[in-house]
């Protein structure tokens, strides 16, 4: 019942509330991005979702216009705008993903959506059945030091979550996420 109905109800209620409450912040961040680099403030990118179906993830743009897509382990080679550094450090760049959650492309909790170019990660996640659930804004791999984690470990944590979705686990991950975003994760 939770996995197929209540989880979606919580996603809708929570994401709608966040968007409504933080609307002034959404507008301010979008305006600053536009004034700094005159272009669309929302960055859209194709990602792998539920059952490996493609969807478009939204984030606030932290890079100059026409920056190429790169995998997270290559992010050091791309240029980030001055305000982009701030929104990344504060995770404000992730706010538009609440729209993805409201639309039903994502969930509050689930494996972070991967790029199609991350073939190795996709294959490993497939082996662990991690695509049997929607991708999430936060997930079990992320709260266990997602950034810089080897793909095998990411896929393991993502599969562990996908095979044991429950309200209790989602609540634990939600609160661990609050701790995670306030500290710098270790490097591997």
N, C-alpha and C positions, 0 to 999 in steps of 0.2 A: 504494500500500500504506500509506504513512504517513497520508495524509489520511483514509482510511476505516477504518483498523484501529489502527495504532500510536498515533496521536494520542489516540484514545479510551482505549486501555490506559494511556497516560501520565496522562491526565486522571483516571482512576479511581484509579490508584496514588498519585499526588501529592495529590489532594484528600482521599482517605481518610487518608493519613499526616498531613497538616496538621490535619485535624479531630481525629484521635487525639492527636497531640502537643500541640495547643493547646486541648484540651478544658477544662483548668482556666481558661484565659483566656476561652473562650466562656462558661463558667458565671459567672465573676466579672463580666464585662461585662454579662451578662444580669441578674444580681442588682443591680448598681448602677443600671442603667436602671430596673428595677422599683421599687427603693427611692426613686429620685429622682422618679419620675413615675407610680407605680403603674398599670402597664398592660403589655400585651404588649411584651416587649423586641425582638421581631422585627417589622420593618416589611415588609409585602408589597405589591408593586405590579405591575400588568400591564405587560409589555414586549413588544417585537417581537423575535422570535427567528428561527431558521432557516426559510427560505422564507416569511418574514413571518407565521409562526404565533405566536399569543399564548402566553406563558408567564408564570409568576409569579416575579419576582426577590425574593430575600430579602436584607435588610440589617439590621444592628442599628439600632434606632430612635434617631435623634439629635434628633428634633423632639418637641414636646409631642403628646399624643394629639389626633386629629382635625385635624391640619394638612393642608391641601389639597395635592394633587399639583401641582407646578410644574416647568417645564423648567429645565435646569441654568443657563441664562442669567438666570433669574429668581430663583435661589436666595437672593439678597440680601434679598428681601422676606419671607422666612419666618423664624420664630423658631426658634432652636436652643437646646436645653437646655445648661446649663453642661458636663455630662459629654458631651453631644452634640458640643460644640466639640472636646473632647479626642479623641473617637473618630474624628471626621472628619479632624483634623490628622494623626493617627497611622494612618489608614486601617483602623482596627479595625472600623469600621462595615461594611466590605466582607467580613469573615470569613464570614458566613453564605452568601455566594455559592459557597463551596467545596461546600456542600450542593447548590446548583444544578448545579455541575459533576459531582458524584458521581451525581446523578439523570440527567444527560445533557441538561439544558436549555441548558447553557453549556459552554464549554471554557476552559482556562487562557488561551489566546490566541485572539483574534478581535475583531471590532468590538464596542465597548461597546454593550449593548442600549439601544435608544431607547424613549421613551414613545410611545404611539399619537398623542398630541397633537402630536408633532414631524413634522407632515405634510411640510414642506419637506425635512427631513433624510431621511425615509423615501423620498420620491420620488427624491432625488439618489442615495441609496445603491442604490436599485433600478436606476437608470441605470448604475451602476458594478458591478452584480451582487454587491453586498456582502452580500446575504441568502442567498447560496449556501453559507454556512458558519454554524456556530453562533456566537452572540455570545460574547465572552470577558471574563474578569476584567481582562485588559489587552489592548491591541491596538496596531497600528502607528500609528493616529491619536493614541492616548493618549501614546505615548512620543515623539511629535513635537509635544507641547504641546496635547493634546486640549482642556483647559479653556479656554473663551473663543475657541476656534478657529472661524472661520466654517464654516457647514454644508457649503459647497462643498468646502473643504479636508478636512474630516472624511470626507466621502463619498469623496473621491479616495483618501485613505490607506486607508480601509476596503476599497474596491474593489481597490486594489493588493494588499492582503493576501489578500483572498478569491480572487483570481485567481492567486496564487502561494504557496499553502500548502506549506510544507516544514519538515522537522525543523530544518534550519539556521536558517531565518527565525524559527521559534518560539523557538529557543534565544537568538538575538540579541535578540528582543523581550523575553523573560523577563529577561535581564540588564540591558537598557535600562530595564525597569520598576523594577528594584531601585534604579537611579540616579535615576529619575524620582520615586519616592516619597520620596526623601531631599532633594529640592530643590523650591523653589517655582517652578511653571511661569510663563512670561511671560504678560502680558495682551495681548489684541488690541484 
